[in-house]
Amino acid sequence: MVVEEKRLKINRLPSSSKLNGIMLKYFLKAKLADWFPWKDLAWGTAGFPMELLWTYDLYALHPENAACVSGVKGLSLEMIEHAESLGFSRDLCSYFKTNIGAMDKGLGVFSGGVDKPLVACSTNTICDTHVKWFQVQARRMGVPYFGFDIPSYVAGLNDHRIDEYTEYVVEQVYDFIDLMEKLTGKEFPEKRFWKILERSDRLCEIWQEIYEYRKLVPTQMAFQDTLAAIFPMVILPGLKSGIKYYESLLEDIKERVKEGKASMPEGTEKYRVIFEGIPFWYRIKFFHELSNYGAVVTYEPYTYSFGPRKKLGLPLKKTFRELAKMIIDIPYNYNLQRRIDYFENVIDDYNIDGVILHSNMSCRPSATNMVDLKKAIQRDKGVPVMLLNADMDDPRAYSEEQVRTRMEGFVELMDQNKYS
């Protein structure tokens, strides 16, 4: 397939630019907290209920996000190779090695480093590296580590077993509260918790409404806008700034619909695509290049998964149960059949023409069973699926020519499937 020389540009939502200010303010406050200890810091990971950290007025830091920033700025390879020079294997997670390398070099939040926290917290969902990563770093920094042990959502689970799993996680919530009382000297601040949870739910409510608009053809919001827009929901779930930002995005989308506009220039959206997995942060222009073929990423499990609604107005014990269920029941903790059903429902709901699966060397849980997922989607839905072997933060795993060739073949298959 020959692509026209003129580049098709995605129309970004005007309010997307506001995210830069939110992130800058966040990073500056993190740095100030390090220089002038006005607030204790805490590390949290994807999958960890960050609302619990903000409840204790801990300033939540996110090493994965710092690694993303390092990748976008073209610094991650240097950090990764430095970590490998310290004896860490090339087979380990590139986020982990970016974090190790940046901190060993003494770099700050603007270069991939993260400041020393009061406590490091993780779960074993989404990423099975989180546990050892944070254990290693907690030991190196001399701080306590807390990890939620989350059972896997295996096939054939009945309600009775889910109840057992839920109670097991709730017990760990109380363990976390006991640890926080020892570290901060504070009893559980219940009133603040309700306020944080309410704001977090409002963020997710707006996010899900945005995704309803993404079902429209042509799409109103492309991956170019959503890939970074999850920042407030992942890291700042209890803060007003994220709510205002999401409200602005939603208003932009509603205005587009009213004016009959879309993410791509009029008449140029040919193929609607799912992208599964963490993007290649060092090679974000991959998604812009897709637009040259008339393809737009209109759904990503990666960005949608961070936005589950919270059940409000329940007693504290029941709220903890709902929080536990939310941690257990996420797409990256699904068994294979549930994952297949999830993708096939999205393909129908979002009028999807093709699926790109990022088989990420650094993210085993998200890349597990991708070959089976690919076969099932092609068999059941009849849409092309491209399986890309790469890495989220290590550019050594990305082959420019190979990806371009694969992309052209994928677009040709979508074209034949849709227009022949």
C-alpha positions as CSV (number, residue, x, y, z in Angstrom):
1,M,0.0,0.0,0.0
2,V,1.3,3.4,-0.9
3,V,0.8,6.2,1.6
4,E,0.3,9.7,0.3
5,E,3.2,12.1,1.2
6,K,0.9,14.5,2.8
7,R,0.6,13.6,6.5
8,L,-2.9,13.2,7.9
9,K,-2.9,15.0,11.3
10,I,-5.1,13.9,14.2
11,N,-7.2,16.8,15.5
12,R,-6.3,17.0,19.2
13,L,-8.9,18.1,21.7
14,P,-8.2,21.7,22.7
15,S,-8.3,20.9,26.4
16,S,-5.6,18.2,26.1
17,S,-3.0,20.9,26.4
18,K,-4.2,21.5,30.0
19,L,-2.6,18.2,31.1
20,N,0.9,19.7,30.7
21,G,0.1,22.2,33.5
22,I,-1.4,19.5,35.8
23,M,1.7,17.2,35.3
24,L,4.1,20.1,35.8
25,K,2.4,21.2,39.0
26,Y,2.4,17.6,40.2
27,F,6.1,17.0,39.6
28,L,7.1,20.4,41.1
29,K,5.1,19.6,44.3
30,A,6.8,16.2,44.4
31,K,10.2,17.9,44.2
32,L,9.3,20.6,46.8
33,A,8.2,17.9,49.1
34,D,11.6,16.4,48.8
35,W,13.5,19.7,49.4
36,F,11.1,21.0,52.0
37,P,9.4,18.1,53.8
38,W,5.9,19.6,54.0
39,K,4.2,16.3,53.1
40,D,5.3,12.6,53.3
41,L,5.7,10.8,50.0
42,A,4.5,7.3,49.1
43,W,5.1,5.1,46.1
44,G,2.1,3.4,44.4
45,T,1.8,1.2,41.3
46,A,-0.9,0.7,38.6
47,G,-3.5,-1.5,40.2
48,F,-2.9,-0.2,43.7
49,P,-5.8,1.8,45.1
50,M,-4.1,5.2,45.2
51,E,-7.2,6.6,47.0
52,L,-5.8,5.0,50.2
53,L,-2.5,7.0,49.9
54,W,-4.3,10.3,49.3
55,T,-6.6,9.5,52.3
56,Y,-3.6,9.6,54.5
57,D,-2.5,12.9,52.9
58,L,0.5,11.1,51.4
59,Y,1.8,12.6,48.2
60,A,1.4,9.7,45.8
61,L,4.4,9.1,43.5
62,H,4.2,6.7,40.6
63,P,7.5,5.2,39.4
64,E,5.9,3.8,36.2
65,N,4.8,7.2,35.2
66,A,8.3,8.5,35.8
67,A,9.6,5.7,33.5
68,C,7.1,6.8,30.8
69,V,8.4,10.3,31.0
70,S,11.9,9.0,30.7
71,G,11.0,7.0,27.6
72,V,9.2,10.0,25.9
73,K,12.2,12.2,26.5
74,G,14.6,9.6,25.0
75,L,16.4,8.9,28.3
76,S,15.1,5.4,29.1
77,L,17.8,3.4,27.2
78,E,20.6,5.1,29.2
79,M,18.8,4.3,32.5
80,I,18.1,0.7,31.4
81,E,21.7,0.0,30.3
82,H,23.0,1.5,33.5
83,A,20.8,-0.9,35.5
84,E,22.1,-3.8,33.5
85,S,25.6,-2.7,34.3
86,L,24.7,-3.1,37.9
87,G,23.8,-6.8,37.3
88,F,20.1,-6.6,36.5
89,S,19.1,-8.9,33.6
90,R,18.0,-7.6,30.2
91,D,15.0,-9.9,30.6
92,L,13.6,-7.8,33.4
93,C,10.9,-5.1,33.1
94,S,12.2,-2.0,31.4
95,Y,10.1,0.3,33.7
96,F,11.9,-1.4,36.7
97,K,15.3,-0.9,35.1
98,T,14.6,2.7,34.1
99,N,13.7,3.3,37.8
100,I,16.8,1.5,39.1
101,G,19.1,3.3,36.6
102,A,17.6,6.8,37.2
103,M,17.7,6.5,41.0
104,D,21.2,5.0,41.0
105,K,22.3,8.0,39.0
106,G,20.6,10.4,41.4
107,L,18.2,11.8,38.8
108,G,14.9,13.5,39.7
109,V,11.3,13.2,38.6
110,F,11.9,15.1,35.4
111,S,14.4,12.4,34.2
112,G,12.8,9.2,35.4
113,G,13.8,9.2,39.0
114,V,11.4,9.1,42.0
115,D,12.2,10.5,45.4
116,K,12.5,8.4,48.5
117,P,9.1,7.7,50.1
118,L,7.8,7.0,53.5
119,V,6.4,3.7,52.2
120,A,6.4,1.8,48.9
121,C,3.1,0.1,48.0
122,S,2.1,-2.3,45.2
123,T,-0.2,-5.1,44.2
124,N,0.5,-8.2,42.1
125,T,-2.2,-7.4,39.6
126,I,-1.6,-6.0,36.1
127,C,2.2,-6.5,36.6
128,D,3.8,-9.4,38.5
129,T,7.1,-7.5,38.5
130,H,5.7,-4.8,40.9
131,V,6.3,-7.0,44.0
132,K,10.0,-7.7,43.5
133,W,10.6,-4.2,42.0
134,F,9.3,-2.4,45.0
135,Q,10.8,-4.9,47.5
136,V,14.2,-4.3,45.9
137,Q,13.9,-0.6,45.9
138,A,12.4,-0.5,49.4
139,R,15.4,-2.5,50.7
140,R,17.8,-0.2,48.8
141,M,16.1,2.9,50.3
142,G,15.6,1.5,53.8
143,V,11.8,2.1,53.8
144,P,8.9,-0.3,54.5
145,Y,7.1,-2.1,51.7
146,F,3.4,-3.1,51.6
147,G,1.9,-5.3,48.9
148,F,-1.6,-6.5,48.2
149,D,-1.7,-10.2,47.3
150,I,-4.6,-10.3,44.8
151,P,-6.0,-13.7,43.8
152,S,-6.2,-14.4,40.0
153,Y,-9.6,-14.4,38.4
154,V,-9.3,-18.0,37.1
155,A,-11.8,-19.8,34.9
156,G,-14.8,-21.5,36.6
157,L,-14.9,-19.2,39.7
158,N,-18.2,-19.2,41.5
159,D,-19.7,-16.5,43.7
160,H,-18.7,-18.4,46.8
161,R,-15.0,-18.4,45.8
162,I,-15.2,-14.7,44.8
163,D,-16.5,-13.9,48.3
164,E,-13.5,-15.7,49.8
165,Y,-11.2,-13.8,47.6
166,T,-12.9,-10.5,48.5
167,E,-12.6,-11.1,52.3
168,Y,-9.0,-12.1,51.8
169,V,-8.3,-8.7,50.2
170,V,-10.4,-6.8,52.8
171,E,-8.2,-8.3,55.5
172,Q,-5.2,-6.8,53.7
173,V,-6.9,-3.4,53.6
174,Y,-7.0,-3.5,57.4
175,D,-3.4,-4.6,57.5
176,F,-2.6,-1.5,55.4
177,I,-4.5,0.7,57.8
178,D,-2.5,-0.7,60.7
179,L,0.8,0.0,59.0
180,M,-0.3,3.6,58.1
181,E,-1.2,4.2,61.8
182,K,2.3,3.2,62.8
183,L,4.0,5.2,60.1
184,T,1.9,8.4,60.3
185,G,0.5,8.3,63.8
186,K,-3.0,8.8,62.4
187,E,-6.1,6.8,62.8
188,F,-8.0,6.0,59.6
189,P,-9.3,9.4,58.4
190,E,-12.7,8.2,57.4
191,K,-14.2,11.5,56.4
192,R,-11.3,12.3,54.1
193,F,-11.6,8.8,52.6
194,W,-15.2,9.4,51.6
195,K,-14.3,12.7,50.0
196,I,-11.4,11.1,48.1
197,L,-13.6,8.2,46.9
198,E,-16.4,10.5,45.8
199,R,-14.0,12.5,43.6
200,S,-12.4,9.4,42.3
201,D,-15.8,8.1,41.3
202,R,-16.6,11.4,39.6
203,L,-13.4,11.1,37.5
204,C,-14.4,7.6,36.4
205,E,-17.9,8.6,35.6
206,I,-16.7,11.3,33.2
207,W,-14.1,8.9,31.7
208,Q,-16.8,6.3,31.0
209,E,-19.0,9.0,29.4
210,I,-16.1,10.0,27.2
211,Y,-15.8,6.4,26.1
212,E,-19.5,6.3,25.1
213,Y,-18.8,9.2,22.7
214,R,-15.8,7.2,21.3
215,K,-18.3,4.7,20.0
216,L,-19.5,7.3,17.4
217,V,-18.4,7.0,13.8
218,P,-16.1,8.9,13.1
219,T,-14.4,8.8,16.5
220,Q,-14.4,11.9,18.6
221,M,-11.2,11.1,20.6
222,A,-8.2,9.2,19.4
223,F,-5.4,7.5,21.4
224,Q,-3.3,10.6,20.9
225,D,-5.5,12.3,23.4
226,T,-6.2,9.4,25.8
227,L,-2.8,7.8,26.2
228,A,-1.7,10.6,28.6
229,A,-5.1,11.7,29.8
230,I,-5.3,8.8,32.3
231,F,-2.7,10.5,34.4
232,P,-5.2,12.1,36.9
233,M,-7.2,8.9,37.2
234,V,-4.2,6.8,37.9
235,I,-2.2,9.1,40.2
236,L,-4.6,11.9,41.3
237,P,-7.9,10.2,41.8
238,G,-9.0,12.3,44.7
239,L,-8.0,15.8,43.5
240,K,-10.3,18.4,42.0
241,S,-7.8,19.3,39.2
242,G,-8.4,16.0,37.4
243,I,-12.2,16.4,37.5
244,K,-12.0,19.9,36.0
245,Y,-9.6,18.6,33.2
246,Y,-12.0,15.7,32.4
247,E,-15.0,18.0,32.3
248,S,-13.1,20.2,29.8
249,L,-12.3,17.2,27.6
250,L,-16.0,16.1,27.7
251,E,-17.1,19.6,26.7
252,D,-14.7,19.6,23.8
253,I,-16.1,16.3,22.6
254,K,-19.7,17.5,22.9
255,E,-18.8,20.6,20.9
256,R,-17.2,18.4,18.2
257,V,-20.4,16.4,17.9
258,K,-22.5,19.6,17.7
259,E,-20.2,20.9,14.9
260,G,-20.0,17.6,13.1
261,K,-16.2,17.3,13.5
262,A,-14.0,14.4,14.6
263,S,-10.5,13.3,15.5
264,M,-9.4,12.9,11.9
265,P,-10.0,15.4,9.0
266,E,-13.4,14.9,7.4
267,G,-13.7,11.8,5.2
268,T,-10.3,10.4,6.2
269,E,-11.2,7.9,8.9
270,K,-11.2,4.5,7.1
271,Y,-10.3,2.0,9.8
272,R,-11.2,1.9,13.5
273,V,-8.6,0.1,15.6
274,I,-8.1,-1.4,19.1
275,F,-4.6,-1.0,20.5
276,E,-4.0,-3.5,23.4
277,G,-1.1,-3.0,25.7
278,I,1.2,-0.2,26.9
279,P,2.4,2.0,24.1
280,F,6.0,2.3,23.0
281,W,6.8,5.5,24.9
282,Y,10.0,6.1,23.0
283,R,8.1,5.8,19.7
284,I,4.8,7.6,20.2
285,K,4.8,8.8,16.6
286,F,3.8,5.2,15.7
287,F,0.2,6.2,16.4
288,H,0.5,9.3,14.3
289,E,1.9,7.3,11.4
290,L,-1.2,5.0,11.7
291,S,-3.3,8.1,10.7
292,N,-1.4,8.3,7.4
293,Y,-3.2,5.1,6.5
294,G,-6.6,6.4,7.6
295,A,-6.5,4.3,10.8
296,V,-7.4,5.7,14.2
297,V,-7.1,4.0,17.6
298,T,-10.5,4.4,19.1
299,Y,-10.4,2.0,22.0
300,E,-7.6,0.8,24.4
301,P,-8.2,-1.6,27.3
302,Y,-5.1,0.0,28.8
303,T,-6.7,3.4,29.3
304,Y,-10.2,2.2,29.9
305,S,-9.2,-0.2,32.7
306,F,-8.2,2.6,35.1
307,G,-11.7,3.9,35.3
308,P,-14.0,1.6,37.2
309,R,-16.9,3.3,39.1
310,K,-16.9,3.2,42.9
311,K,-20.0,2.3,44.9
312,L,-20.7,5.2,47.2
313,G,-23.0,5.5,50.2
314,L,-22.2,2.1,51.7
315,P,-21.0,1.3,55.2
316,L,-17.2,1.3,55.5
317,K,-16.8,-2.5,55.7
318,K,-19.0,-2.9,52.5
319,T,-17.1,-0.1,50.8
320,F,-13.8,-2.0,51.5
321,R,-15.4,-5.1,50.0
322,E,-16.3,-3.2,46.8
323,L,-12.8,-1.7,46.7
324,A,-11.4,-5.3,47.0
325,K,-13.7,-6.6,44.2
326,M,-12.6,-3.6,42.0
327,I,-8.9,-4.6,42.5
328,I,-9.6,-8.2,41.7
329,D,-12.0,-7.8,38.7
330,I,-10.0,-5.8,36.1
331,P,-9.3,-6.8,32.5
332,Y,-5.6,-7.5,33.2
333,N,-6.7,-10.1,35.8
334,Y,-9.2,-11.9,33.6
335,N,-8.8,-15.5,32.5
336,L,-8.5,-16.1,28.8
337,Q,-12.2,-16.7,28.0
338,R,-13.3,-13.6,29.8
339,R,-10.6,-11.7,28.0
340,I,-11.8,-13.0,24.6
341,D,-15.4,-12.1,25.5
342,Y,-14.3,-8.6,26.6
343,F,-12.5,-7.9,23.3
344,E,-15.2,-9.3,21.1
345,N,-17.9,-7.1,22.9
346,V,-15.7,-4.1,22.3
347,I,-15.2,-4.9,18.6
348,D,-19.0,-4.9,18.2
349,D,-19.7,-1.8,20.4
350,Y,-17.0,0.4,18.8
351,N,-17.3,-0.8,15.2
352,I,-13.7,-2.0,15.1
353,D,-12.0,-2.9,11.9
354,G,-8.7,-4.3,13.3
355,V,-6.8,-5.1,16.5
356,I,-3.2,-4.4,17.3
357,L,-1.8,-6.5,20.2
358,H,1.4,-5.3,21.7
359,S,3.2,-8.4,22.9
360,N,5.3,-6.5,25.4
361,M,8.6,-8.1,26.5
362,S,8.3,-6.2,29.8
363,C,4.7,-6.9,30.6
364,R,4.1,-10.6,30.9
365,P,0.5,-10.4,32.4
366,S,-0.8,-8.2,29.5
367,A,1.1,-10.2,26.9
368,T,0.0,-13.6,28.2
369,N,-2.2,-15.7,25.8
370,M,-2.0,-13.1,23.1
371,V,-1.6,-15.7,20.4
372,D,-4.8,-17.4,21.6
373,L,-6.5,-14.1,21.8
374,K,-5.5,-13.3,18.3
375,K,-6.8,-16.6,16.9
376,A,-10.1,-16.3,18.7
377,I,-10.8,-12.7,17.5
378,Q,-9.9,-13.7,13.9
379,R,-12.1,-16.8,14.1
380,D,-15.1,-15.3,15.8
381,K,-15.2,-11.7,14.5
382,G,-13.4,-12.0,11.2
383,V,-11.2,-8.9,11.7
384,P,-7.5,-8.7,11.1
385,V,-5.2,-8.8,14.2
386,M,-1.6,-7.7,14.2
387,L,0.7,-9.0,16.9
388,L,3.7,-6.7,17.5
389,N,6.7,-7.9,19.5
390,A,8.3,-4.9,21.2
391,D,8.8,-3.2,24.5
392,M,7.2,-0.2,26.3
393,D,10.4,1.6,27.4
394,D,13.4,-0.2,25.8
395,P,13.9,1.0,22.2
396,R,16.3,-1.9,21.5
397,A,13.2,-4.2,21.1
398,Y,11.7,-2.0,18.4
399,S,12.5,-2.7,14.7
400,E,11.6,0.3,12.5
401,E,11.5,-1.5,9.2
402,Q,9.9,-4.6,10.5
403,V,7.1,-2.6,12.2
404,R,6.5,-0.5,9.1
405,T,6.2,-3.7,6.9
406,R,3.9,-5.3,9.4
407,M,1.7,-2.1,9.6
408,E,1.3,-1.9,5.8
409,G,0.3,-5.6,5.6
410,F,-2.2,-5.0,8.5
411,V,-3.8,-2.0,6.8
412,E,-4.1,-4.0,3.5
413,L,-5.9,-6.8,5.3
414,M,-8.3,-4.3,6.9
415,D,-8.9,-2.7,3.5
416,Q,-9.6,-6.1,1.9
417,N,-11.8,-7.1,4.8
418,K,-13.8,-3.9,4.8
419,Y,-14.1,-2.8,1.2
420,S,-13.7,-6.0,-0.9
